[in-house]
Amino acid sequence: MADISDLPMLHDIDADYAPQYVKLTRILRDKIESGQYRRGDSLPAADLAGQYKVSVRVTCSALAMLAANGYVSRAGPFRSYSVIWQAGA
């Protein structure tokens, strides 16, 4: 898999020009839906940023988008996000 930060080649018809946080949101959503991340699992932004080679800010934006769509939540502003989505719910 290419890094999220890789830029598409000029004139690549299949290039994904979505912002980095949207790309990361899609990756994390797919991992949640496939069961790689399960209900109750913690998703620390700093760890994810290092894993996907993006900034913590990008990761926080991706997690906020997942929270807005009911996949994750967090108990407070200084806490890690946790998976709340459950298959078939």
Secondary structure as GFF3:
##gff-version 3
##sequence-region A 1 89
A	DSSP	alpha_helix	20	34	.	.	.	ID=ss1
A	DSSP	beta_strand	42	43	.	.	.	ID=ss2
A	DSSP	alpha_helix	45	52	.	.	.	ID=ss3
A	DSSP	alpha_helix	56	68	.	.	.	ID=ss4
A	DSSP	beta_strand	72	73	.	.	.	ID=ss5
A	DSSP	beta_strand	81	83	.	.	.	ID=ss6
###
